[in-house]
Amino acid sequence: MINKKFDKIKSIIDEKLILWRKEPIGGMIVFRPKGLEVYCDEGTVSLLELIKKGIGFEEIIDLIKKYYKISYEEASRILEKRLDLILELNISACPETHPYTSTAPHIAAIEITNVCNLACKYCYANSSPSEMASMTVNQVLYILDEIKKANIPHLWITGGEPLLHPEIERILREAAKRDFYIVLATNGIPLYNNNKKLILLKNMLMKFKWH
């Protein structure tokens, strides 16, 4: 049973359905299918990193045995508990201190254009059909790289209406390559009766498995 749980976690990692990062105390896990954030202890983050590096089931049990100086059975129970924390989205191992007090934020938003097909009076970005400014792809890529360096897992792509950016497909692909959990803040209207763009976005969603 524990072997199946281990293989399941390895599959989730290999398919990039899960992101994580270390914090001063413990760490944070982001589950791509729902964008769910879970704070966890240091041991759980360490386990994820070992699995990602290709360390096998028996090797990890052996590491636990040597570190705690315990039996194989006891090490197996510790490992299974870690696996359950991840598979069951159990947050009981959260650190008492909030992890963002001394490290990077967990969400970054980038406004790639102020062009919009609507002119809402309450728009915080003052976007409208009369606006013309959009970031260049190189500007966007530079910012994406800076966000990645800051170890921020969540990326909001917004505007204006981001689907009206002339290079939106490339921007989405480049963001996905950098392993962000991506949220596209769109009003959806540019997709109305646009089967070509709908199919394109659907295929990208399936390929990169982001929201």
N, C-alpha and C positions, 0 to 999 in steps of 0.2 A: 504493500500500500504506500509506504513512504517513498519507494522508488518511483511510483507513478506521480506522486506529488512533485518530486524533484524534476521529473521529465516535463511536467506541465509548466513549472516555473521556467525551465530552460527554453521551452517553446515560446512562452510569452516574451522572454528577453530577446530571443532570436528574431521574432517577428516585430520587435520594437513597439510592443503594445504597452510598455512600461518604461518610465523614466525615473531617475532618482538622483539625489545629490546629497553629499555630506553636509552637515551643519555643525556648529560648535558643540552642540549637544545632540547626538543622534543624527537624524536626517529626514528627508521628505521623499515620498514616492508619489508619482503622478501616473494614474491609469488612463491611457489614451481613450479607450472606448467611451468613457463618460467624463473625462477630465477631472476625475475624482482625486483629491489630494489626501494623503495619509501621512501623518507624522509618525516616525518609528524610531526605535532605539538603534544604537551603533551596530549591534550584532546583526540586525536585519539588513542594514545597508552593506555591511561587510560580506554577508552571504550573497547578496545580489552581485557584488563585484567579483567574487570568486567564481560564481557560475558564469558570468559574462566572459571571464578570462579562460573558460574551458576547463576549470578544475572539476573533476568528476565527483560523483556521489561518495564513493569509498574514500577518496582522498580528503574530502571535507570532513567526513566523520573522523578520520585519523587525525586531522588537525585539531578538531575539538577535543578528542581524547588526550592528545599531548598537552594542549593548552590548559585544560582543567584537571588533568591527571585523573581521569575517570574511565569507566568501563565502556566497551562498545555499545552496550544497551543504553547506558545513560547518555552517551553522545548522540545516539540515534534519536532519543526522546527530545533532546535539545534542538536538534536539526529539524525534526518534524514540527515542533512548536513554531520555529521560525517560518517554515513553509506555510503553516496554517495561517500565520499572521498576514501573509501576503495573499494567499488564495481566498481567504474569507474576509479580506479588507478589515481585519481586526485592528483597532487603533488603541488597544489597551496598553501597548508599549510606548505610548507617546511620552516624550520628555516633559517634565513639569515646566521648564522654561520655554517660552515661545521661541522657535528657532530663527526668526527673522530679526532678532534684536541686534545682531552683529554680523550680518551677512547680506547678500544681495536680495532684492525683492523677488517675488515669485511670478509676477505678471508684468509684461511690458507691452505697451500699445504703440503702434506706429501708424500715423495718418499719412497714407501714401498719396492722397489727392484731396483737394477741396471742391472738386467737381461733383455735382450731384444732380440727379434727375428730379429731385424735389426741392422745395424752398420753404421748409418748415420754420415758422417764426421762433420756435423754441430751440433751434439747432445750436448746440454749444460751439460748433466749429464754423458757424457762419457760412455754411456751404449752400450752393444753389446752382442751377443750370447756367447762370451768368459767370460763374467763377471759371478760371482757366488753369490754375496752378496744379501741377502734379510733380512728384519727385521723379528724378531719373532712376533707371534701374541700378546704376552704379551707386547712387546715393542710398537707395534702399538696401543694397547688398552690404554696403559699409556698415549701416546701422544694424542689420541682422547679425553681422559678425561681432559687433561690439556687444550686442545682447547675449550672444552665445558665450563670449569670453566672460561675461558676468555670471554665467551659469544660471540663467533665468529660463525655466522650462516652458512657461506659458507665453504665447505670442498672440496678441490681438491685432489683426490687420483691419484698419478702419479708414475713414475719410471724413468728409465726403462719402461718396458711394464707391467703395474699392473696386467693384466690378466694372466701373467705367474707366479705370486706369488702362491705358493702351497696352501695357505689358503685364497685366494681372496674372495671366497664366504662368509666365516665367517667374514672377515674384512668388507665386504659390509653390511652384516646383522647388525653387531655391530655398524657401523657408522649410519645406518638408525635408529636403536633403540635410538640413542642419538639425533635424530631430527635435523640432519644437512641437509642443501640443498647440495646434493652431485653431484659433477662432476667427472666422471671417464675419465681420460686422456689416451685414448687407441688409437693405430693405427688400431684396429679392426681386424687385421689379424688372431689372435688366434681364432676368432669366425667363420672364413671361413670354411664352411663344418662341423661345430661343432654344430649340432642341439641340443645336450644335454645342452651345456653351453648357447646357445642362449635362449632356453626355460627357463632355470633356471633364467637368468638375466631378461627376460621378466616378469616372475612371480614375481620376487622381485620388479621390477619397478611398477607393478600394485598394489602390496600389500602396498609398502611404499610411492608410489606416489612421487618419486624423479626423477631428470633428469638423 
